[in-house]
Amino acid sequence: MSTRAPDRRPPDRGFGPELRDAVTLRGVALVTGVLLLQFGFILSYIGAFHSPTPHRIPVAVVAPPAVAGQVVEQVNALKGRPLKARTAAGAEQARQEILRREVDAAIIVEPRGGTDTLLVASAAGPALAGTATDVANRFETVRHRQVRVVDIRPPDPEDGRGLSSFYLVIGWVVGGYLAAAILGFAGGARPANGRRTVIRLGALALYAAVSGLGGAVIAGPVLGALPGHFFQVWGIGALVVFAAAASTAALQTLFGLLGIGLAILLFVVLGNPSAGGAYPVALLPPFWRAIGGWLPTGAATTAVRNTVYFAANATAYPLWVLAGWALGGTAVALAVSALRPAAAHTQGTASARSG
């Protein structure tokens, strides 16, 4: 005789209870946070890139003493103030100022003939060199003169449009905050004590060293996009990865899961469009111009680009910015994780006494 197996399916509780179990308040809050990040991403990227406008691009002017001051005044009086001019003693000085990243271009007025020369360095950003060329052409047209463009430092042939530094840094930054986020998911966003935070930061430091090495190998020997300066690029990579990772760890320690969203806001939503990659900082709207140099993505992009193409000129400031994020993130993570157990112990003791 056969017997029917008992039906072990859970009873149908109805749509309402199932909905409450499937869509919790915490889930709604997290999805709302994702939606806000999505809107922020759209706003930040379109806001930064929809209308690139030059703003006081620093240029040097080389001209005979009798007319040098007049040319500088004319350049600075251009509508919208796209250029910020100053005089240079000669063509060689102007060239060195470009390579030292003191100016982005130089106008050399030829006293004989009707053609002047514009020096640019498109390795610092083809969009910037192109914009300087357009402005110089308009300026010279008004003066009934022509301009000849000389690119004194173009990007490497394998570094298409000079964007490899930017994309390399994006990869490093993404790796840094994702590594910290994954460790947070695996071991708890808020470490139980200071010792565990030290262990986590140590693991992130090791990851940063390996990540920096891998990025330098891929961008240099493997693809040839950023040849030379291997060890310097490796060092910058390790620093920016740890800066992103330590800062994310600090945000997680402070805010738990919300800290990951804040890291994405800082490093992706705000950091990428303001970094001077797709469009140099001088072409961005005021808000993005103001924040770009203070965020790891912008600082690291400048440090890598200037190291590879400009003999490491003007890299001290961006390296200090990266060090500040790394040290600040480490200090906050250690301090908060060390203080939290003491605070919890104090609260527990107070509850026991009141009971």
N, C-alpha and C positions, 0 to 999 in steps of 0.2 A: 504494500500500500504506500503511495507517495504522499508526502506532506509538503505543503507550500511554505517556503521560507518566509519568516516574518518580515514585514515591510519596515525597514530601519530608516526610511527617509524622515527627516525632521518635519514636524507638522508645519503646514502653511500658516504663517503668522500674519499674512496680509501685506499689502504694499507699504503701508505707513511704517510699521516696525522695521521692515527690510530697508526702507529708505533711510531711516534714522541710523541704522547700523552701517550702511554703505557710505553715507555722506555725513561725517561727523563735523562738529563745529571746528575742530582742529583742522580737518581736511579742507573745509571751506576757507578757513583763514589762510592756509598755505597756498591754495589755488588762487585766492585773491592777491596774495603777495606775488605769485608768478605773473599774474595778469598785469599788475602794476609795473613789474620789471620789464615785461614785454612792451608796454606803452612807453616806459622810460627809454628803452633801447631804440624804439622807432623815433621818438622825439629827439634823442641825443644825436643819432646818426644823421637824420635828415636835417636837423637844426644846424649841425656843424658843416654839412657838405652841400646843402642845397643851393647856396649862393656864395661861393668863395670870392672874397674881396680883399685886395691887398691893403695892408694897414702899416704904413711907416716902415717899409722894408729898408733896412740900413744900406746905404750905398756911399761909395767914395767918389769924389769928383776930382779929376786931374785936368787942370786948365791953366793957361797963362795967368800970371798973377793979376793982370789988369782986368780980367773978366771972370776969374774963379769965383769971387764972392757973388757976382751977379748970376752966374749959372746955378750956384747952390740955392740962392733965393728963388729962382725960377722953378727949380726942381721941388723945393719944399712948398711952393705955392700951388702945385698941381691940384686940381679939384679932387676932393676926397682924401687928400694927403696920403697917396699910396706909397710915397718914398720919403725917407729921412736922410738927407744928404749932408755930407761934410767934406771938406777938402783933404786931399792927399798930396804929398810933395811931388810924387812922380808915379809913373806907371808901375814900376817895380814895387814901390811901397803899397800901392793899391792892390797889386796882386798878392803880396804877403798878407795884407789885412783880410783878404778873402780866404786865404788858406788857413789863417789863424782864427777864422770864424768871427772876426770883429765886424765885418760887413758881408752882405750877401752878393753884392755886385759892384762894379765900378764903371763910371762913364769917363772916358778919356777924350777930351776935346782936342781935335787936331786943328791947330791954328791955320794950317795950309790945306786947302781943298774943302770939299763940302761933305765929307764923311767922317763921323766920329766912331769910336770903338766902345763897345760894351763888353766888359769881362764878366763872365758868370761861372759858377761851379755847379753843374747840374747833378753832381753826386750828392749834394745837400738836398736835392729834391727837384726833379724835372719840372714840376708844377710851379715852383718858385722861380726857376730860371726862365720858364716860359712867360710867366707874368711880368717879371722884370723886363724881358725883351719887349713885350707888348706895350708896357708903359713908356719905355725908352723910345720906341718907334713913334708913339703919339707925341711925345715931348719934342723929338727931333723934327717931326713933320711941321709942327707949329713954328719951329725955328728955320724951316726950309732947308733942313739938312737930312742926311741919311745916316744910318747906323750899321756898323759891321759887328756881328756878335762873335766873340771868341770864348769857347768853353775851355777854361783852364784846368778843370778837374771833372771829367765826365765819369759816370759809374762804370764799373767793369762790364765788359761785353756780356758776361754771364749773369749780371745783376740787372735784370730787366727793370727799367725805369727807376732803378735805385731803391726798390722797395724791399729787398731781401732783409735788410736790417730790421725793418718794421715787422715783417712776418715772422722772423726768427724770434723777436722779443715777444710777440703775441703767443707763440707756442710755449715759450718759457713761462710766461705769466699764467697762462691757462694750466700748465702742468703744476705750477706752484700751488695755486689755490685748490685745484682738484685733489692733489695729494693730501693737503691738510684736511679737506672736506671728507675724504675717504677714511682717513685715520679717525676723524671725529665720528663718522657713522659706525666704524668698527669698534671703537673703544669708548664712545660717549663724547658728545660735543664738549661737555665741561669735564675736564679731567678731575679725578677724585682728590688729588693732592698735588703739591708742588713737585714731588719726585716723578710722578707720572708725566707731568708737563715737561720736565727736563728730558725724559726718555723720548717723548713725542717730538720735541724740538731737535733732539739729536738725530732721530731718524729722518726728519725733514732736512737737516743740514747735509746728511749723507746723500739723500735724494737730490738735493740741489747741486751738489758736486757732480754727480753722475749725469744729471739733466743738462747742466752747463756744458759738460764734456761732449755729450751726444749732439747737442745743437751745434757746437763749434765744429765737430767732425762733419756733420751733414752739410752745413753751410759752406765749409771750407774745402777740405780734401775731397769729399764725395761729389758735391755739385759744382764746386768752383765759383760759387756766387760771391763769396766774401773771402778771397784768397789772402794769405798772410795774416800776421797778428794773431796766430792761433791761440796762444796762451792768454793773451789779453782778452780776447773774445770769450774764452772759456771762463776766465775770472769774472767778467761782467755777467755772463750767464748764470754762474753759480750764485752771484750776489742777488740778481733780480729774482731768481726762483726762490731763494730763501726769504727775500723781502716779501714776496707775495704769500709764501707759505706761512711765515711767522705772523704776518698781519692777519691772515685768515684764522690762524689758531687763536690769536688774541680776540678777534671778533666772536669766535665760537665760545671762548671762555667767558666772555662778557654776556653774550646774548643767546647762546645755545644754537639751535638750528637756524634761527633768524640771522646769525652771523654769516652764514654761507651766502644768503641773499644780499647782505650788505657788501660782502667781498665781490660778488658779481657786479653789483652797482658801481663800486669803485673802479674795479680793474677792467670791466668789459663795457658797461653802459657809458661810463664817463671817461675811462682811461683810453680806450682805443681811438675814438674820434678826435681826441685832443692831443694825441701823441706826436703829431707832425709826420705821420706816415703818408697816407693818401694825399693830404694837403698839408704843407708846412704851416707852422703856427702863425706866421704872418698873414696867412690867407683865411684864418678862422675867425668866427664872431668873437666878441669880447669875452664871454663867459669861458669858452673853450681855450682861448688864448691864455686866460688867467690861470686855469687849473692844470694845463698840460704839463708844464715843467715840474709840478709838485707831485705828480703821480708816477708810480713805477714804470708804466708803459712808456710814457713820454721821456722820462729821464733815461731809461735804458736804450731807447731808440737813438737818442742823441749821442749817448756814450758809445754805442757800437758804430754808428755811422761816422762819427768824428775820429774814432780810433782807426778804423779801416781806411778812410779816405783823407783824413786831415791830420795825420801824425799825432793823434790823441790831443789835439788842441781843444780847449773849451770843454774838457771832460770832468774837471774837478767838481763843478757844481752838481751835475747829474749823478756822479758817483756818491757825493755826500747825501743827496736825496735818497738814493737806494739804501745807503747805510743807515739813514735815519729810519726808514720803514722797517728794515731788518732789526735794528736795535730796539726801536719802539715797540714793535710787535712782540719781540722776545721779552722785554721788560714787563709789558702789560700782562702777557699770558702767565708769566711766573708770579707776578704780584697778586693777580686775582685768584689764581689757583691756590696760592699759599694762604691768602686771607679767608677764602671761603670755608675751609674746614674749621678755622677758629671761630668764624661767625656762626656756623652751624652748631658747634659745641656750646657756645655761649647761649644760643637760643634754647638748646636742649636742656641745659642746666637751669635756665630760668623757668622753663615749663615744669621741670621736676619739682622745683621749689614751690611754684604756685599750686601744684597738685598736692 
